[in-house]
Each structure stands twice: as structure tokens, then as C-alpha cells.
């Protein structure tokens, strides 16, 4: 059985585990960087913009979304209706920093150089996109509530310090908000790979970003048994709620991996939706298998834009 005594070793090499154990396989479900560059040259921008607008109706980008708990159960759409709604593009980021000489080629798929991230955000802004947060997405999926024109969700996994120090100022420039999924074992850790501390996490929450859970130490949800559900789902939720003073309602799967047995367990512990990567959504519980794609670190901004449109068309 998984225990707390051995799992801190996972965190000490979090990025290498992500790459070696699973995230690279998520890329295979979507588009490899070289293939993406090729497909980007053939996509029709007019078609892309049409696809991006298909899921929305006009609405203010600042319209507050209702708390999920305030939506009556009889107003929540069934799984078939949720699956029938056009998907909202959701991008997943990890480290936002310049590449180092020792970074492997595969690692570079998940490390976005600062200039590349800046270009990606500029392209979204220039293309007329508005960022939405999980409460807005939940209201849209469950009730058909309108979203801003050309919505996109920006998500950040793990809680790396560079997300706070590098990515957030770039988001601020465009008035963008993001959803940050925190791996709680690493809160406040410094060293070669530093992580956000409690004050920084609370600051993000206070400034209107979303704080969600990403397990205690990135343990694969498909392997949970016994106390894992408490350690990886319940305790991180409680810890983040104590830090932010707000309910934590959303969860992101480590490596994007999930199984059908995990979905009711996550719902039972107070989460209202969970985010995967490129997998197909579950037919009966689509709110707990919301799709994202990793924004490739080796993609040009144009490539990211085309792949985003094609993935969620």
C-alpha cells in the first residue's frame, strides 16, 4: 500500500517523473510538436475562428458565475446533454521558464520558455479570446449558461514558483485569469525546482484566480487504494481551503490519468469537476473527465493556436 514515508521521493523528482512516467504519453494522444508544426500550416484561420465561436453566446467576460452548490439538482443537465455541448478550449501548463542545458528534448515539451509563453498569451489576446474559470465552465456545461465570446481556460499544474513569478504578470497584462492546481506536498519548497508558498497561493486566490487540488504528491489516481483517497484527495482539499479561505471544488489528475472507479470517489469527496488531458470523456460522468491539452513547449504561438482549435473542434 502507498504510504507517506515513501512518496516524498516522488516530489523530489517531480518533473522527471512527469516526463518519464506519463505526461509524454499524453502527448501521443494529441499532437507531437513536429506533427503540429506541419498541421499548423494547413489549417484555415477562418475555419478556426468559426470553431472557436461555436460554443458561445455573447456575454460579458466579467460576468460572475454561480457557485456550483447554488445550482438546483433539477437544473443540472444529464451526461448526454453535457457531452453534446461544444467543448471549451483548455490549455495545460507546467513550468514557465527558459530551457536549461540539462533539459532533455522530451522535457522541453512541458517547459515553456518565457518568450514563448508571452507570445502564446499575446496571440490569444490578439485573436479576441477571453479567459474563463471553472465555475463559468461548470455553469455552461450543466445549465447552458452563456460564456464570453471565444472562451479559453488556462490551467497550471503542480504549483511551480515560476507560474507565480513569471506567468502571472504576463496574464495580468492581458486581464487573463488562470486555474492553478496545487500539489500540496511541495508548497513552499525551494531548491532546484521551487514551488509557491502559502502566501503566494492565497494571493492568487485573492486576485481572482482559481485554486484547485492536484493531489498531495502526484500519485497516480489509477493506483489508489485504502487511505490514498484521504491522503491524496481529502487532505489537499482541506489544506488549500485553509490557505485560501474558499471552497476547493476542482481537481486535476496527475499525468492526466484516471479510471471509471475513481470518478464517484472524487465526487464523493466534494469535488464538482475534474480535469484530464487528451483522453476521451467518460460517457456517464463527463464533468469528472473534462479535457485539456498540454501547450507544447516547442510549439510556435501559431502552432499552439491551430492545435487548440483542432483539438476542441
C-alpha positions in Angstrom: 0.0 0.0 0.0 1.1 3.5 -0.8 2.5 5.3 2.3 3.5 8.8 3.3 7.0 7.5 4.1 8.0 6.7 0.5 6.0 9.2 -1.5 8.1 12.4 -0.8 10.7 10.8 -3.1 8.3 11.3 -5.9 8.1 15.0 -5.3 11.8 15.5 -5.2 12.0 14.5 -8.8 8.5 15.7 -9.8 9.3 16.9 -13.3 11.4 13.9 -14.2 8.6 11.6 -13.0 6.1 13.6 -15.0 8.1 13.1 -18.2 9.3 9.6 -17.6 6.1 8.1 -16.2 3.2 9.6 -18.1 3.0 13.0 -19.5 4.9 12.1 -22.6 2.2 9.5 -23.3 -0.4 12.2 -23.1 1.3 13.9 -26.0 0.8 10.8 -28.0 -2.9 11.2 -27.6 -2.8 14.7 -29.0 -0.2 16.1 -31.5 3.5 15.8 -31.3 5.4 19.0 -31.8 6.8 18.2 -35.2 3.4 17.0 -36.5 1.8 20.0 -35.0 4.1 22.3 -36.9 3.1 20.5 -40.1 -0.6 20.7 -39.5 -0.5 24.3 -38.5 0.4 25.4 -42.0 -2.7 23.8 -43.5 -5.4 25.0 -41.0 -7.8 27.7 -42.3 -7.9 30.7 -39.9 -11.5 31.4 -40.9 -12.5 27.9 -40.0 -10.6 28.1 -36.8 -12.3 31.3 -35.7 -15.7 29.8 -36.6 -15.0 26.7 -34.5 -13.8 28.9 -31.6 -17.1 30.9 -31.6 -19.4 27.9 -32.0 -19.6 27.1 -28.3 -20.6 30.6 -27.0 -23.2 33.2 -26.9 -22.4 36.9 -26.3 -21.7 37.6 -22.6 -19.5 39.9 -20.5 -16.1 38.5 -19.8 -16.5 39.7 -16.2 -19.9 38.2 -15.5 -19.6 36.2 -12.3 -20.6 32.5 -12.5 -22.9 31.0 -9.9 -21.4 28.8 -7.2 -22.0 25.1 -8.3 -23.7 24.4 -5.0 -26.3 27.1 -5.8 -27.5 25.3 -9.0 -30.5 23.2 -8.2 -30.0 19.5 -9.0 -33.1 19.5 -11.3 -31.4 22.3 -13.4 -28.2 20.3 -14.0 -28.1 18.7 -17.5 -27.7 15.0 -17.9 -24.5 13.4 -19.2 -25.7 13.3 -22.8 -26.6 17.0 -22.8 -23.2 17.9 -21.3 -21.4 15.9 -23.9 -23.4 17.5 -26.7 -22.2 21.0 -25.8 -19.3 22.3 -27.8 -16.1 21.9 -25.8 -14.3 25.0 -24.5 -10.5 25.0 -25.3 -8.5 24.3 -22.2 -4.7 24.6 -22.1 -2.4 23.0 -19.5 0.9 24.4 -18.5 3.6 23.3 -16.1 6.9 25.2 -15.8 7.2 28.6 -17.4 11.0 29.2 -17.7 13.8 29.2 -20.2 15.3 25.9 -21.0 18.5 24.8 -19.3 21.4 22.9 -20.9 20.5 19.8 -19.0 16.8 19.8 -20.0 16.1 16.8 -22.2 14.3 17.0 -25.5 11.2 15.5 -24.0 11.3 17.8 -21.0 11.1 20.7 -23.4 7.6 19.7 -24.4 6.5 20.6 -20.9 8.7 23.6 -20.1 7.5 26.8 -21.8 10.2 29.4 -22.4 9.2 32.8 -21.1 9.2 34.4 -24.5 7.1 31.6 -26.0 4.5 31.8 -23.2 4.4 35.6 -23.7 3.8 35.1 -27.5 1.1 32.5 -26.8 -0.8 34.8 -24.5 -0.4 37.7 -26.9 -1.8 35.6 -29.7 -4.9 34.7 -27.6 -5.4 38.3 -26.7 -5.0 39.5 -30.4 -7.4 36.8 -31.5 -10.1 38.1 -29.2 -10.1 35.3 -26.6 -11.5 35.7 -23.1 -10.3 33.5 -20.2 -12.9 31.7 -18.2 -12.6 29.9 -14.9 -14.0 26.5 -13.8 -17.2 27.9 -12.2 -18.1 29.5 -15.5 -17.3 26.3 -17.4 -19.4 24.3 -14.9 -22.4 26.6 -15.3 -22.1 26.4 -19.1 -21.9 22.6 -19.1 -24.6 22.0 -16.6 -27.1 24.7 -17.4 -26.1 26.2 -20.8 -25.2 29.5 -19.2 -23.6 31.8 -21.7 -19.8 32.3 -21.9 -17.8 35.2 -23.2 -17.1 35.2 -26.9 -14.2 33.0 -27.8 -13.6 31.5 -24.3 -10.4 29.7 -23.3 -9.3 28.3 -20.0 -5.7 28.5 -18.9 -4.6 25.9 -16.3 -1.3 25.4 -14.5 -0.4 22.2 -12.7 1.9 21.4 -9.7 2.3 24.9 -8.2 5.7 25.8 -9.5 7.0 29.2 -8.4 7.7 30.3 -11.9 4.0 30.2 -12.6 3.5 32.9 -9.9 6.6 35.0 -10.7 6.7 34.7 -14.5 3.3 33.6 -15.9 1.0 35.6 -13.7 2.5 39.1 -14.6 2.0 38.1 -18.3 -1.6 37.1 -17.6 -2.1 40.4 -15.8 -1.0 42.3 -18.9 -4.0 40.9 -20.8 -6.5 40.8 -18.0 -6.4 36.9 -18.1 -7.2 34.7 -15.1 -6.0 31.1 -14.6 -6.8 27.9 -12.7 -3.8 26.7 -10.6 -3.9 23.1 -9.5 -1.6 22.7 -6.5 0.4 19.6 -5.4 0.3 20.2 -1.7 3.4 18.3 -0.5 5.6 20.8 -2.4 4.0 24.0 -1.0 6.9 26.4 0.0 9.7 24.1 -1.1 12.8 25.7 -2.6 15.8 24.3 -4.3 16.4 23.5 -7.9 12.7 23.4 -8.6 11.0 25.9 -6.3 7.2 25.9 -5.6 4.8 28.6 -4.4 4.3 29.1 -0.7 1.1 29.6 1.2 1.1 33.4 0.9 1.6 33.2 -2.9 -1.2 30.7 -3.3 -3.6 32.9 -1.2 -2.5 36.0 -3.2 -3.5 34.2 -6.4 -6.9 33.3 -5.0 -7.4 36.8 -3.6 -6.7 38.3 -7.1 -9.4 36.2 -8.7 -7.5 33.1 -9.9 -8.8 29.7 -9.2 -7.0 27.3 -6.8 -7.7 23.6 -7.3 -6.2 20.4 -6.0 -3.6 18.2 -7.8 -3.2 15.6 -5.1 -0.7 15.5 -2.2 2.3 14.2 -4.1 1.3 13.5 -7.7 0.4 9.8 -7.0 -1.4 8.2 -10.0 -5.1 8.1 -9.3 -5.5 4.7 -11.1 -3.4 3.1 -8.3 -5.3 4.4 -5.3 -6.4 2.1 -2.5 -7.1 2.3 1.2 -6.0 5.6 2.7 -4.9 7.0 -0.6 -8.3 8.6 -1.2 -7.9 10.5 2.1 -4.3 11.4 1.7 -4.5 12.4 -2.0 -8.0 14.0 -2.2 -9.4 14.9 1.1 -6.3 16.4 2.9 -5.1 18.5 0.0 -8.6 19.9 -0.4 -8.8 20.8 3.3 -5.3 22.3 3.3 -5.9 24.5 0.3 -9.3 25.7 1.7 -7.5 26.7 4.9 -5.0 28.7 2.9 -7.4 30.4 0.6 -10.5 30.6 2.8 -12.6 29.4 -0.1 -14.0 26.0 -1.1 -11.8 23.9 -3.3 -14.2 22.3 -5.9 -12.0 21.3 -8.8 -9.3 18.6 -9.2 -6.7 17.9 -11.9 -5.4 14.3 -12.4 -1.7 13.7 -12.2 -0.4 12.7 -15.6 -4.0 13.2 -16.8 -4.7 9.5 -15.9 -8.0 8.3 -14.5 -10.3 5.3 -14.4 -14.0 4.9 -14.0 -13.7 3.6 -10.5 -12.1 6.9 -9.4 -14.9 9.2 -10.7 -17.5 8.6 -8.0 -14.8 8.6 -5.3 -13.7 12.1 -6.4 -17.3 13.3 -6.5 -18.0 11.8 -3.1 -15.2 13.9 -1.6 -16.7 17.2 -2.5 -15.3 18.0 -6.0 -17.7 19.0 -8.7 -15.5 18.5 -11.7 -12.1 17.1 -12.6 -9.7 17.7 -15.4 -7.8 15.1 -17.5 -5.6 15.6 -20.5 -6.3 14.4 -24.1 -8.4 11.3 -23.3 -12.0 10.9 -24.4 -14.5 12.0 -21.8 -16.5 9.5 -19.8 -20.0 8.8 -21.1 -21.7 8.8 -17.7 -19.6 11.3 -15.7 -18.2 13.9 -18.2 -17.8 16.6 -15.6 -15.1 14.5 -14.0 -13.2 13.9 -17.3 -13.0 17.5 -18.7 -10.4 17.5 -21.4 -7.3 19.7 -21.6 -4.3 19.7 -23.9 -0.7 20.5 -22.9 0.6 23.6 -24.7 3.8 22.2 -26.1 7.0 24.0 -25.1 8.4 23.6 -28.6 5.4 25.0 -30.4 5.3 28.3 -32.0 2.4 30.5 -31.0 0.7 29.9 -34.3 1.1 26.1 -33.8 -0.5 26.3 -30.4 -3.4 28.3 -31.7 -4.1 25.8 -34.6 -3.8 22.8 -32.4 -6.0 24.3 -29.7 -8.7 24.8 -32.3 -8.3 21.4 -33.9 -8.3 19.6 -30.5 -11.6 21.1 -29.3 -13.4 21.4 -32.6 
